Amino acid sequence: MTREFIEVDLNNDEKEAILKYASFFVLNETTKSDLENSGKKWIRFSLYDLTSIIGELSYYFNRSKSDQQFYFLNQLIGQLEYYEQNSMHNK
């Protein structure tokens, strides 16, 4: 059985934020490897992992103490939700 992935376009800052705030929810080794590779732009997520990561990032977003973190996480969560929703509609 082939594992289905959602490919998400992320820059290095976004990948680092996922590893910093939500690494516990990166369950797939393919995703972890993609996130740790600074030269990789399209990161492969399972739908389950992506949904869990969005939830964990939202936890930190809701507790942001700086404007910079607030706006950065808001943008990242919105971007991940876009890919999550697109994948659900394309099934």
Phi and psi restraints in degrees (range 20) as a CNS / XPLOR table:
assign (resid 1 and name C) (resid 2 and name N)
       (resid 2 and name CA) (resid 2 and name C) 1.0 -86.9 20.0 2
assign (resid 2 and name N) (resid 2 and name CA)
       (resid 2 and name C) (resid 3 and name N) 1.0 133.4 20.0 2
assign (resid 2 and name C) (resid 3 and name N)
       (resid 3 and name CA) (resid 3 and name C) 1.0 -80.5 20.0 2
assign (resid 3 and name N) (resid 3 and name CA)
       (resid 3 and name C) (resid 4 and name N) 1.0 131.3 20.0 2
assign (resid 3 and name C) (resid 4 and name N)
       (resid 4 and name CA) (resid 4 and name C) 1.0 -90.7 20.0 2
assign (resid 4 and name N) (resid 4 and name CA)
       (resid 4 and name C) (resid 5 and name N) 1.0 131.4 20.0 2
assign (resid 4 and name C) (resid 5 and name N)
       (resid 5 and name CA) (resid 5 and name C) 1.0 -117.4 20.0 2
assign (resid 5 and name N) (resid 5 and name CA)
       (resid 5 and name C) (resid 6 and name N) 1.0 152.2 20.0 2
assign (resid 5 and name C) (resid 6 and name N)
       (resid 6 and name CA) (resid 6 and name C) 1.0 -104.2 20.0 2
assign (resid 6 and name N) (resid 6 and name CA)
       (resid 6 and name C) (resid 7 and name N) 1.0 124.2 20.0 2
assign (resid 6 and name C) (resid 7 and name N)
       (resid 7 and name CA) (resid 7 and name C) 1.0 -93.4 20.0 2
assign (resid 7 and name N) (resid 7 and name CA)
       (resid 7 and name C) (resid 8 and name N) 1.0 125.9 20.0 2
assign (resid 7 and name C) (resid 8 and name N)
       (resid 8 and name CA) (resid 8 and name C) 1.0 -120.2 20.0 2
assign (resid 8 and name N) (resid 8 and name CA)
       (resid 8 and name C) (resid 9 and name N) 1.0 129.8 20.0 2
assign (resid 8 and name C) (resid 9 and name N)
       (resid 9 and name CA) (resid 9 and name C) 1.0 -80.6 20.0 2
assign (resid 9 and name N) (resid 9 and name CA)
       (resid 9 and name C) (resid 10 and name N) 1.0 112.9 20.0 2
assign (resid 9 and name C) (resid 10 and name N)
       (resid 10 and name CA) (resid 10 and name C) 1.0 -131.1 20.0 2
assign (resid 10 and name N) (resid 10 and name CA)
       (resid 10 and name C) (resid 11 and name N) 1.0 145.0 20.0 2
assign (resid 10 and name C) (resid 11 and name N)
       (resid 11 and name CA) (resid 11 and name C) 1.0 -91.1 20.0 2
assign (resid 11 and name N) (resid 11 and name CA)
       (resid 11 and name C) (resid 12 and name N) 1.0 175.9 20.0 2
assign (resid 11 and name C) (resid 12 and name N)
       (resid 12 and name CA) (resid 12 and name C) 1.0 -64.1 20.0 2
assign (resid 12 and name N) (resid 12 and name CA)
       (resid 12 and name C) (resid 13 and name N) 1.0 -35.9 20.0 2
assign (resid 12 and name C) (resid 13 and name N)
       (resid 13 and name CA) (resid 13 and name C) 1.0 -64.3 20.0 2
assign (resid 13 and name N) (resid 13 and name CA)
       (resid 13 and name C) (resid 14 and name N) 1.0 -40.5 20.0 2
assign (resid 13 and name C) (resid 14 and name N)
       (resid 14 and name CA) (resid 14 and name C) 1.0 -68.1 20.0 2
assign (resid 14 and name N) (resid 14 and name CA)
       (resid 14 and name C) (resid 15 and name N) 1.0 -40.4 20.0 2
assign (resid 14 and name C) (resid 15 and name N)
       (resid 15 and name CA) (resid 15 and name C) 1.0 -63.6 20.0 2
assign (resid 15 and name N) (resid 15 and name CA)
       (resid 15 and name C) (resid 16 and name N) 1.0 -43.4 20.0 2
assign (resid 15 and name C) (resid 16 and name N)
       (resid 16 and name CA) (resid 16 and name C) 1.0 -62.2 20.0 2
assign (resid 16 and name N) (resid 16 and name CA)
       (resid 16 and name C) (resid 17 and name N) 1.0 -38.5 20.0 2
assign (resid 16 and name C) (resid 17 and name N)
       (resid 17 and name CA) (resid 17 and name C) 1.0 -64.8 20.0 2
assign (resid 17 and name N) (resid 17 and name CA)
       (resid 17 and name C) (resid 18 and name N) 1.0 -40.5 20.0 2
assign (resid 17 and name C) (resid 18 and name N)
       (resid 18 and name CA) (resid 18 and name C) 1.0 -63.4 20.0 2
assign (resid 18 and name N) (resid 18 and name CA)
       (resid 18 and name C) (resid 19 and name N) 1.0 -43.7 20.0 2
assign (resid 18 and name C) (resid 19 and name N)
       (resid 19 and name CA) (resid 19 and name C) 1.0 -66.3 20.0 2
assign (resid 19 and name N) (resid 19 and name CA)
       (resid 19 and name C) (resid 20 and name N) 1.0 -34.8 20.0 2
assign (resid 19 and name C) (resid 20 and name N)
       (resid 20 and name CA) (resid 20 and name C) 1.0 -73.3 20.0 2
assign (resid 20 and name N) (resid 20 and name CA)
       (resid 20 and name C) (resid 21 and name N) 1.0 -47.0 20.0 2
assign (resid 20 and name C) (resid 21 and name N)
       (resid 21 and name CA) (resid 21 and name C) 1.0 -95.6 20.0 2
assign (resid 21 and name N) (resid 21 and name CA)
       (resid 21 and name C) (resid 22 and name N) 1.0 -24.3 20.0 2
assign (resid 21 and name C) (resid 22 and name N)
       (resid 22 and name CA) (resid 22 and name C) 1.0 -135.7 20.0 2
assign (resid 22 and name N) (resid 22 and name CA)
       (resid 22 and name C) (resid 23 and name N) 1.0 23.8 20.0 2
assign (resid 22 and name C) (resid 23 and name N)
       (resid 23 and name CA) (resid 23 and name C) 1.0 -60.9 20.0 2
assign (resid 23 and name N) (resid 23 and name CA)
       (resid 23 and name C) (resid 24 and name N) 1.0 -28.0 20.0 2
assign (resid 23 and name C) (resid 24 and name N)
       (resid 24 and name CA) (resid 24 and name C) 1.0 -62.2 20.0 2
assign (resid 24 and name N) (resid 24 and name CA)
       (resid 24 and name C) (resid 25 and name N) 1.0 -25.0 20.0 2
assign (resid 24 and name C) (resid 25 and name N)
       (resid 25 and name CA) (resid 25 and name C) 1.0 -97.8 20.0 2
assign (resid 25 and name N) (resid 25 and name CA)
       (resid 25 and name C) (resid 26 and name N) 1.0 3.0 20.0 2
assign (resid 25 and name C) (resid 26 and name N)
       (resid 26 and name CA) (resid 26 and name C) 1.0 -88.6 20.0 2
assign (resid 26 and name N) (resid 26 and name CA)
       (resid 26 and name C) (resid 27 and name N) 1.0 89.7 20.0 2
assign (resid 26 and name C) (resid 27 and name N)
       (resid 27 and name CA) (resid 27 and name C) 1.0 -89.8 20.0 2
assign (resid 27 and name N) (resid 27 and name CA)
       (resid 27 and name C) (resid 28 and name N) 1.0 -23.0 20.0 2
assign (resid 27 and name C) (resid 28 and name N)
       (resid 28 and name CA) (resid 28 and name C) 1.0 -92.2 20.0 2
assign (resid 28 and name N) (resid 28 and name CA)
       (resid 28 and name C) (resid 29 and name N) 1.0 130.6 20.0 2
assign (resid 28 and name C) (resid 29 and name N)
       (resid 29 and name CA) (resid 29 and name C) 1.0 -64.3 20.0 2
assign (resid 29 and name N) (resid 29 and name CA)
       (resid 29 and name C) (resid 30 and name N) 1.0 -32.4 20.0 2
assign (resid 29 and name C) (resid 30 and name N)
       (resid 30 and name CA) (resid 30 and name C) 1.0 -62.8 20.0 2
assign (resid 30 and name N) (resid 30 and name CA)
       (resid 30 and name C) (resid 31 and name N) 1.0 -45.2 20.0 2
assign (resid 30 and name C) (resid 31 and name N)
       (resid 31 and name CA) (resid 31 and name C) 1.0 -64.3 20.0 2
assign (resid 31 and name N) (resid 31 and name CA)
       (resid 31 and name C) (resid 32 and name N) 1.0 -45.7 20.0 2
assign (resid 31 and name C) (resid 32 and name N)
       (resid 32 and name CA) (resid 32 and name C) 1.0 -59.9 20.0 2
assign (resid 32 and name N) (resid 32 and name CA)
       (resid 32 and name C) (resid 33 and name N) 1.0 -44.1 20.0 2
assign (resid 32 and name C) (resid 33 and name N)
       (resid 33 and name CA) (resid 33 and name C) 1.0 -62.4 20.0 2
assign (resid 33 and name N) (resid 33 and name CA)
       (resid 33 and name C) (resid 34 and name N) 1.0 -43.4 20.0 2
assign (resid 33 and name C) (resid 34 and name N)
       (resid 34 and name CA) (resid 34 and name C) 1.0 -61.0 20.0 2
assign (resid 34 and name N) (resid 34 and name CA)
       (resid 34 and name C) (resid 35 and name N) 1.0 -44.1 20.0 2
assign (resid 34 and name C) (resid 35 and name N)
       (resid 35 and name CA) (resid 35 and name C) 1.0 -65.6 20.0 2
assign (resid 35 and name N) (resid 35 and name CA)
       (resid 35 and name C) (resid 36 and name N) 1.0 -34.5 20.0 2
assign (resid 35 and name C) (resid 36 and name N)
       (resid 36 and name CA) (resid 36 and name C) 1.0 -80.7 20.0 2
assign (resid 36 and name N) (resid 36 and name CA)
       (resid 36 and name C) (resid 37 and name N) 1.0 -13.0 20.0 2
assign (resid 36 and name C) (resid 37 and name N)
       (resid 37 and name CA) (resid 37 and name C) 1.0 -88.4 20.0 2
assign (resid 37 and name N) (resid 37 and name CA)
       (resid 37 and name C) (resid 38 and name N) 1.0 106.5 20.0 2
assign (resid 37 and name C) (resid 38 and name N)
       (resid 38 and name CA) (resid 38 and name C) 1.0 -65.9 20.0 2
assign (resid 38 and name N) (resid 38 and name CA)
       (resid 38 and name C) (resid 39 and name N) 1.0 -18.6 20.0 2
assign (resid 38 and name C) (resid 39 and name N)
       (resid 39 and name CA) (resid 39 and name C) 1.0 -90.2 20.0 2
assign (resid 39 and name N) (resid 39 and name CA)
       (resid 39 and name C) (resid 40 and name N) 1.0 -5.9 20.0 2
assign (resid 39 and name C) (resid 40 and name N)
       (resid 40 and name CA) (resid 40 and name C) 1.0 -93.0 20.0 2
assign (resid 40 and name N) (resid 40 and name CA)
       (resid 40 and name C) (resid 41 and name N) 1.0 129.5 20.0 2
assign (resid 40 and name C) (resid 41 and name N)
       (resid 41 and name CA) (resid 41 and name C) 1.0 -100.0 20.0 2
assign (resid 41 and name N) (resid 41 and name CA)
       (resid 41 and name C) (resid 42 and name N) 1.0 -40.2 20.0 2
assign (resid 41 and name C) (resid 42 and name N)
       (resid 42 and name CA) (resid 42 and name C) 1.0 -97.6 20.0 2
assign (resid 42 and name N) (resid 42 and name CA)
       (resid 42 and name C) (resid 43 and name N) 1.0 114.1 20.0 2
assign (resid 42 and name C) (resid 43 and name N)
       (resid 43 and name CA) (resid 43 and name C) 1.0 -101.7 20.0 2
assign (resid 43 and name N) (resid 43 and name CA)
       (resid 43 and name C) (resid 44 and name N) 1.0 132.5 20.0 2
assign (resid 43 and name C) (resid 44 and name N)
       (resid 44 and name CA) (resid 44 and name C) 1.0 -93.9 20.0 2
assign (resid 44 and name N) (resid 44 and name CA)
       (resid 44 and name C) (resid 45 and name N) 1.0 125.2 20.0 2
assign (resid 44 and name C) (resid 45 and name N)
       (resid 45 and name CA) (resid 45 and name C) 1.0 -125.1 20.0 2
assign (resid 45 and name N) (resid 45 and name CA)
       (resid 45 and name C) (resid 46 and name N) 1.0 145.9 20.0 2
assign (resid 45 and name C) (resid 46 and name N)
       (resid 46 and name CA) (resid 46 and name C) 1.0 -79.4 20.0 2
assign (resid 46 and name N) (resid 46 and name CA)
       (resid 46 and name C) (resid 47 and name N) 1.0 156.3 20.0 2
assign (resid 46 and name C) (resid 47 and name N)
       (resid 47 and name CA) (resid 47 and name C) 1.0 -60.2 20.0 2
assign (resid 47 and name N) (resid 47 and name CA)
       (resid 47 and name C) (resid 48 and name N) 1.0 -41.2 20.0 2
assign (resid 47 and name C) (resid 48 and name N)
       (resid 48 and name CA) (resid 48 and name C) 1.0 -60.9 20.0 2
assign (resid 48 and name N) (resid 48 and name CA)
       (resid 48 and name C) (resid 49 and name N) 1.0 -47.7 20.0 2
assign (resid 48 and name C) (resid 49 and name N)
       (resid 49 and name CA) (resid 49 and name C) 1.0 -62.9 20.0 2
assign (resid 49 and name N) (resid 49 and name CA)
       (resid 49 and name C) (resid 50 and name N) 1.0 -43.5 20.0 2
assign (resid 49 and name C) (resid 50 and name N)
       (resid 50 and name CA) (resid 50 and name C) 1.0 -61.0 20.0 2
assign (resid 50 and name N) (resid 50 and name CA)
       (resid 50 and name C) (resid 51 and name N) 1.0 -44.1 20.0 2
assign (resid 50 and name C) (resid 51 and name N)
       (resid 51 and name CA) (resid 51 and name C) 1.0 -63.1 20.0 2
assign (resid 51 and name N) (resid 51 and name CA)
       (resid 51 and name C) (resid 52 and name N) 1.0 -42.3 20.0 2
assign (resid 51 and name C) (resid 52 and name N)
       (resid 52 and name CA) (resid 52 and name C) 1.0 -65.1 20.0 2
assign (resid 52 and name N) (resid 52 and name CA)
       (resid 52 and name C) (resid 53 and name N) 1.0 -40.8 20.0 2
assign (resid 52 and name C) (resid 53 and name N)
       (resid 53 and name CA) (resid 53 and name C) 1.0 -64.6 20.0 2
assign (resid 53 and name N) (resid 53 and name CA)
       (resid 53 and name C) (resid 54 and name N) 1.0 -43.1 20.0 2
assign (resid 53 and name C) (resid 54 and name N)
       (resid 54 and name CA) (resid 54 and name C) 1.0 -58.9 20.0 2
assign (resid 54 and name N) (resid 54 and name CA)
       (resid 54 and name C) (resid 55 and name N) 1.0 -42.9 20.0 2
assign (resid 54 and name C) (resid 55 and name N)
       (resid 55 and name CA) (resid 55 and name C) 1.0 -61.9 20.0 2
assign (resid 55 and name N) (resid 55 and name CA)
       (resid 55 and name C) (resid 56 and name N) 1.0 -43.4 20.0 2
assign (resid 55 and name C) (resid 56 and name N)
       (resid 56 and name CA) (resid 56 and name C) 1.0 -69.3 20.0 2
assign (resid 56 and name N) (resid 56 and name CA)
       (resid 56 and name C) (resid 57 and name N) 1.0 -40.6 20.0 2
assign (resid 56 and name C) (resid 57 and name N)
       (resid 57 and name CA) (resid 57 and name C) 1.0 -63.4 20.0 2
assign (resid 57 and name N) (resid 57 and name CA)
       (resid 57 and name C) (resid 58 and name N) 1.0 -34.9 20.0 2
assign (resid 57 and name C) (resid 58 and name N)
       (resid 58 and name CA) (resid 58 and name C) 1.0 -64.4 20.0 2
assign (resid 58 and name N) (resid 58 and name CA)
       (resid 58 and name C) (resid 59 and name N) 1.0 -36.0 20.0 2
assign (resid 58 and name C) (resid 59 and name N)
       (resid 59 and name CA) (resid 59 and name C) 1.0 -57.7 20.0 2
assign (resid 59 and name N) (resid 59 and name CA)
       (resid 59 and name C) (resid 60 and name N) 1.0 -47.6 20.0 2
assign (resid 59 and name C) (resid 60 and name N)
       (resid 60 and name CA) (resid 60 and name C) 1.0 -71.1 20.0 2
assign (resid 60 and name N) (resid 60 and name CA)
       (resid 60 and name C) (resid 61 and name N) 1.0 -36.0 20.0 2
assign (resid 60 and name C) (resid 61 and name N)
       (resid 61 and name CA) (resid 61 and name C) 1.0 -58.3 20.0 2
assign (resid 61 and name N) (resid 61 and name CA)
       (resid 61 and name C) (resid 62 and name N) 1.0 -45.9 20.0 2
assign (resid 61 and name C) (resid 62 and name N)
       (resid 62 and name CA) (resid 62 and name C) 1.0 -67.3 20.0 2
assign (resid 62 and name N) (resid 62 and name CA)
       (resid 62 and name C) (resid 63 and name N) 1.0 -14.8 20.0 2
assign (resid 62 and name C) (resid 63 and name N)
       (resid 63 and name CA) (resid 63 and name C) 1.0 -114.1 20.0 2
assign (resid 63 and name N) (resid 63 and name CA)
       (resid 63 and name C) (resid 64 and name N) 1.0 16.4 20.0 2
assign (resid 63 and name C) (resid 64 and name N)
       (resid 64 and name CA) (resid 64 and name C) 1.0 -58.9 20.0 2
assign (resid 64 and name N) (resid 64 and name CA)
       (resid 64 and name C) (resid 65 and name N) 1.0 136.3 20.0 2
assign (resid 64 and name C) (resid 65 and name N)
       (resid 65 and name CA) (resid 65 and name C) 1.0 -107.0 20.0 2
assign (resid 65 and name N) (resid 65 and name CA)
       (resid 65 and name C) (resid 66 and name N) 1.0 -9.5 20.0 2
assign (resid 65 and name C) (resid 66 and name N)
       (resid 66 and name CA) (resid 66 and name C) 1.0 -128.2 20.0 2
assign (resid 66 and name N) (resid 66 and name CA)
       (resid 66 and name C) (resid 67 and name N) 1.0 150.9 20.0 2
assign (resid 66 and name C) (resid 67 and name N)
       (resid 67 and name CA) (resid 67 and name C) 1.0 -61.6 20.0 2
assign (resid 67 and name N) (resid 67 and name CA)
       (resid 67 and name C) (resid 68 and name N) 1.0 -39.3 20.0 2
assign (resid 67 and name C) (resid 68 and name N)
       (resid 68 and name CA) (resid 68 and name C) 1.0 -60.6 20.0 2
assign (resid 68 and name N) (resid 68 and name CA)
       (resid 68 and name C) (resid 69 and name N) 1.0 -48.4 20.0 2
assign (resid 68 and name C) (resid 69 and name N)
       (resid 69 and name CA) (resid 69 and name C) 1.0 -64.5 20.0 2
assign (resid 69 and name N) (resid 69 and name CA)
       (resid 69 and name C) (resid 70 and name N) 1.0 -41.3 20.0 2
assign (resid 69 and name C) (resid 70 and name N)
       (resid 70 and name CA) (resid 70 and name C) 1.0 -57.0 20.0 2
assign (resid 70 and name N) (resid 70 and name CA)
       (resid 70 and name C) (resid 71 and name N) 1.0 -52.9 20.0 2
assign (resid 70 and name C) (resid 71 and name N)
       (resid 71 and name CA) (resid 71 and name C) 1.0 -69.8 20.0 2
assign (resid 71 and name N) (resid 71 and name CA)
       (resid 71 and name C) (resid 72 and name N) 1.0 -37.5 20.0 2
assign (resid 71 and name C) (resid 72 and name N)
       (resid 72 and name CA) (resid 72 and name C) 1.0 -63.7 20.0 2
assign (resid 72 and name N) (resid 72 and name CA)
       (resid 72 and name C) (resid 73 and name N) 1.0 -50.4 20.0 2
assign (resid 72 and name C) (resid 73 and name N)
       (resid 73 and name CA) (resid 73 and name C) 1.0 -66.6 20.0 2
assign (resid 73 and name N) (resid 73 and name CA)
       (resid 73 and name C) (resid 74 and name N) 1.0 -35.8 20.0 2
assign (resid 73 and name C) (resid 74 and name N)
       (resid 74 and name CA) (resid 74 and name C) 1.0 -59.5 20.0 2
assign (resid 74 and name N) (resid 74 and name CA)
       (resid 74 and name C) (resid 75 and name N) 1.0 -45.6 20.0 2
assign (resid 74 and name C) (resid 75 and name N)
       (resid 75 and name CA) (resid 75 and name C) 1.0 -65.6 20.0 2
assign (resid 75 and name N) (resid 75 and name CA)
       (resid 75 and name C) (resid 76 and name N) 1.0 -44.9 20.0 2
assign (resid 75 and name C) (resid 76 and name N)
       (resid 76 and name CA) (resid 76 and name C) 1.0 -64.5 20.0 2
assign (resid 76 and name N) (resid 76 and name CA)
       (resid 76 and name C) (resid 77 and name N) 1.0 -44.7 20.0 2
assign (resid 76 and name C) (resid 77 and name N)
       (resid 77 and name CA) (resid 77 and name C) 1.0 -61.9 20.0 2
assign (resid 77 and name N) (resid 77 and name CA)
       (resid 77 and name C) (resid 78 and name N) 1.0 -44.0 20.0 2
assign (resid 77 and name C) (resid 78 and name N)
       (resid 78 and name CA) (resid 78 and name C) 1.0 -60.1 20.0 2
assign (resid 78 and name N) (resid 78 and name CA)
       (resid 78 and name C) (resid 79 and name N) 1.0 -41.7 20.0 2
assign (resid 78 and name C) (resid 79 and name N)
       (resid 79 and name CA) (resid 79 and name C) 1.0 -63.8 20.0 2
assign (resid 79 and name N) (resid 79 and name CA)
       (resid 79 and name C) (resid 80 and name N) 1.0 -46.5 20.0 2
assign (resid 79 and name C) (resid 80 and name N)
       (resid 80 and name CA) (resid 80 and name C) 1.0 -64.8 20.0 2
assign (resid 80 and name N) (resid 80 and name CA)
       (resid 80 and name C) (resid 81 and name N) 1.0 -38.7 20.0 2
assign (resid 80 and name C) (resid 81 and name N)
       (resid 81 and name CA) (resid 81 and name C) 1.0 -64.2 20.0 2
assign (resid 81 and name N) (resid 81 and name CA)
       (resid 81 and name C) (resid 82 and name N) 1.0 -35.3 20.0 2
assign (resid 81 and name C) (resid 82 and name N)
       (resid 82 and name CA) (resid 82 and name C) 1.0 -59.5 20.0 2
assign (resid 82 and name N) (resid 82 and name CA)
       (resid 82 and name C) (resid 83 and name N) 1.0 -48.8 20.0 2
assign (resid 82 and name C) (resid 83 and name N)
       (resid 83 and name CA) (resid 83 and name C) 1.0 -66.1 20.0 2
assign (resid 83 and name N) (resid 83 and name CA)
       (resid 83 and name C) (resid 84 and name N) 1.0 -38.2 20.0 2
assign (resid 83 and name C) (resid 84 and name N)
       (resid 84 and name CA) (resid 84 and name C) 1.0 -61.9 20.0 2
assign (resid 84 and name N) (resid 84 and name CA)
       (resid 84 and name C) (resid 85 and name N) 1.0 -48.6 20.0 2
assign (resid 84 and name C) (resid 85 and name N)
       (resid 85 and name CA) (resid 85 and name C) 1.0 -65.4 20.0 2
assign (resid 85 and name N) (resid 85 and name CA)
       (resid 85 and name C) (resid 86 and name N) 1.0 -40.9 20.0 2
assign (resid 85 and name C) (resid 86 and name N)
       (resid 86 and name CA) (resid 86 and name C) 1.0 -61.0 20.0 2
assign (resid 86 and name N) (resid 86 and name CA)
       (resid 86 and name C) (resid 87 and name N) 1.0 -39.0 20.0 2
assign (resid 86 and name C) (resid 87 and name N)
       (resid 87 and name CA) (resid 87 and name C) 1.0 -68.8 20.0 2
assign (resid 87 and name N) (resid 87 and name CA)
       (resid 87 and name C) (resid 88 and name N) 1.0 -34.0 20.0 2
assign (resid 87 and name C) (resid 88 and name N)
       (resid 88 and name CA) (resid 88 and name C) 1.0 -70.9 20.0 2
assign (resid 88 and name N) (resid 88 and name CA)
       (resid 88 and name C) (resid 89 and name N) 1.0 -34.6 20.0 2
assign (resid 88 and name C) (resid 89 and name N)
       (resid 89 and name CA) (resid 89 and name C) 1.0 -79.6 20.0 2
assign (resid 89 and name N) (resid 89 and name CA)
       (resid 89 and name C) (resid 90 and name N) 1.0 -19.5 20.0 2
assign (resid 89 and name C) (resid 90 and name N)
       (resid 90 and name CA) (resid 90 and name C) 1.0 -91.9 20.0 2
assign (resid 90 and name N) (resid 90 and name CA)
       (resid 90 and name C) (resid 91 and name N) 1.0 3.1 20.0 2
